[in-house]
Amino acid sequence: MHIHSALLGLLIAFSPVAVSAQTASANKVAGTWRMISAQIDPEGRNLPAYGQRPNGLLVFTPDMHFVEVLTDADTPRFASSVRGEGTDAENRQAMARSIGFFGTYTVDENGEFSGNRVEGATFPNWIGGTRTRDELTLTVVGDRMTEHFQRPEGTRIMIEWERVK
């Protein structure tokens, strides 16, 4: 009887549901994060990356997908009010002051972010790109997360996030 109970306990402990629950609890980045600041070249010029009022969300799902949308809250509206009918200048401003992308991500055995792969983006050059800790780090302390990202041409960006509750 005791062997049967022990065997049943082991089967439950190592079932896919139990393993998934253990992995999810170790994932430090899972959840929704709101951008509170973004700086280009934080050790040098220290320019606002998305204007004086950066606005954005970053969502990490428990099934290892992410979506990130970053905008400048002060980007002017299009005069036509039609997305596909912006002027050249309006389109350039909108593109330069925002980015949206999504894909998959990984965490290490400690639940810390270890990389991502971009599956789709408003900037097509990022699609298919993989970022490791060499280009992108996310450090979680309580309900705050600091992102350090280095673009391929060398520009460094630092974004501060706050967990949405």
C-alpha positions as CSV (number, residue, x, y, z in Angstrom):
1,M,0.0,0.0,0.0
2,H,2.8,2.4,0.9
3,I,4.7,1.6,-2.3
4,H,1.5,2.3,-4.3
5,S,1.1,5.7,-2.6
6,A,4.7,6.6,-3.1
7,L,4.6,5.7,-6.7
8,L,1.5,7.7,-7.3
9,G,3.1,10.7,-5.5
10,L,6.2,10.5,-7.8
11,L,4.0,10.3,-10.9
12,I,2.2,13.4,-9.9
13,A,5.3,15.3,-8.9
14,F,7.0,14.6,-12.2
15,S,3.9,15.1,-14.4
16,P,4.0,17.8,-17.1
17,V,1.6,20.0,-15.0
18,A,3.9,19.8,-12.0
19,V,7.1,20.5,-14.0
20,S,5.4,23.4,-15.7
21,A,4.3,24.9,-12.4
22,Q,7.8,24.5,-11.0
23,T,9.3,26.3,-14.1
24,A,6.7,29.1,-14.0
25,S,7.3,29.8,-10.3
26,A,11.1,30.2,-11.0
27,N,10.5,32.6,-13.9
28,K,11.4,36.1,-12.5
29,V,10.4,38.1,-15.6
30,A,6.9,36.5,-16.2
31,G,4.1,39.1,-16.1
32,T,3.3,42.5,-17.4
33,W,5.8,45.4,-17.0
34,R,5.2,49.2,-17.6
35,M,8.0,51.3,-18.9
36,I,8.8,54.2,-16.5
37,S,11.9,55.6,-18.2
38,A,14.1,55.0,-21.2
39,Q,17.5,56.5,-21.9
40,I,19.8,56.3,-24.9
41,D,23.5,56.1,-24.0
42,P,22.9,56.3,-20.2
43,E,26.6,56.7,-19.4
44,G,27.1,59.5,-22.0
45,R,24.6,61.7,-23.7
46,N,21.7,60.3,-21.6
47,L,18.9,61.3,-24.1
48,P,15.3,60.2,-23.6
49,A,14.8,57.2,-25.8
50,Y,11.0,57.6,-26.2
51,G,10.6,61.3,-25.4
52,Q,9.8,63.0,-22.1
53,R,6.8,60.7,-21.5
54,P,7.8,57.2,-22.6
55,N,4.9,54.8,-22.7
56,G,5.1,51.1,-23.2
57,L,4.3,47.6,-22.0
58,L,6.4,44.4,-22.0
59,V,4.6,41.2,-21.4
60,F,6.3,37.8,-20.7
61,T,3.9,34.9,-20.7
62,P,4.4,31.7,-18.7
63,D,4.5,29.8,-22.0
64,M,7.7,31.7,-22.9
65,H,6.3,34.3,-25.4
66,F,6.8,38.0,-25.1
67,V,5.3,41.2,-26.7
68,E,6.8,44.6,-26.3
69,V,5.4,48.0,-27.5
70,L,7.3,51.2,-26.8
71,T,6.0,54.6,-27.8
72,D,6.6,58.3,-27.2
73,A,3.3,59.6,-25.7
74,D,3.9,63.0,-27.4
75,T,4.1,61.7,-31.0
76,P,1.8,64.0,-32.9
77,R,-1.4,62.5,-34.3
78,F,-1.8,62.2,-38.1
79,A,-3.7,65.0,-39.7
80,S,-5.8,62.6,-41.8
81,S,-6.7,60.4,-38.8
82,V,-6.2,57.4,-41.2
83,R,-3.3,55.1,-40.4
84,G,-2.4,54.4,-44.1
85,E,-2.6,58.0,-45.2
86,G,0.1,59.8,-43.1
87,T,2.4,62.2,-44.7
88,D,6.0,61.3,-45.2
89,A,7.0,63.4,-42.2
90,E,4.2,61.9,-40.0
91,N,5.2,58.4,-40.9
92,R,8.9,59.1,-40.2
93,Q,8.1,60.5,-36.8
94,A,5.8,57.6,-35.9
95,M,8.4,55.1,-36.9
96,A,11.3,56.9,-35.1
97,R,9.4,57.3,-31.9
98,S,8.0,53.8,-31.4
99,I,8.7,50.1,-31.8
100,G,6.6,47.0,-31.4
101,F,7.8,43.4,-31.5
102,F,7.1,39.9,-30.3
103,G,8.6,36.5,-30.1
104,T,9.9,33.9,-27.6
105,Y,12.2,34.1,-24.7
106,T,14.2,31.9,-22.4
107,V,15.2,31.9,-18.7
108,D,18.0,30.1,-17.0
109,E,17.8,27.6,-14.2
110,N,17.5,30.5,-11.7
111,G,14.5,31.9,-13.6
112,E,16.5,34.9,-14.9
113,F,16.1,36.2,-18.4
114,S,18.7,34.6,-20.8
115,G,17.6,35.7,-24.3
116,N,14.9,36.1,-26.9
117,R,14.1,35.5,-30.5
118,V,12.1,38.1,-32.4
119,E,9.4,36.6,-34.6
120,G,7.7,39.9,-35.7
121,A,8.5,43.6,-35.5
122,T,7.5,47.0,-36.8
123,F,11.2,47.3,-37.7
124,P,11.6,44.4,-40.1
125,N,15.3,44.2,-39.7
126,W,14.8,42.7,-36.2
127,I,12.7,39.8,-37.4
128,G,14.5,36.5,-36.9
129,G,17.1,38.1,-34.6
130,T,18.2,36.4,-31.5
131,R,19.5,38.3,-28.5
132,T,21.6,36.8,-25.7
133,R,22.9,38.3,-22.5
134,D,25.7,39.8,-24.6
135,E,23.2,42.3,-26.1
136,L,20.3,42.3,-23.7
137,T,20.1,42.0,-19.9
138,L,17.1,42.2,-17.7
139,T,17.6,42.4,-14.0
140,V,14.6,42.0,-11.7
141,V,14.7,43.4,-8.1
142,G,11.3,43.1,-6.5
143,D,8.7,44.8,-8.7
144,R,11.4,46.7,-10.7
145,M,13.3,45.5,-13.7
146,T,16.2,47.2,-15.5
147,E,16.9,46.5,-19.1
148,H,20.3,47.2,-20.8
149,F,20.2,46.7,-24.5
150,Q,23.0,47.3,-27.1
151,R,21.9,47.8,-30.7
152,P,24.0,46.2,-33.4
153,E,25.6,49.5,-34.3
154,G,26.7,50.0,-30.6
155,T,24.0,52.4,-29.3
156,R,23.2,51.5,-25.7
157,I,19.7,51.9,-24.2
158,M,18.6,51.5,-20.6
159,I,14.9,51.1,-19.8
160,E,13.4,51.0,-16.3
161,W,10.2,48.9,-15.9
162,E,7.7,48.5,-13.1
163,R,5.6,45.3,-12.6
164,V,1.9,45.9,-13.3
165,K,-0.3,44.6,-10.5
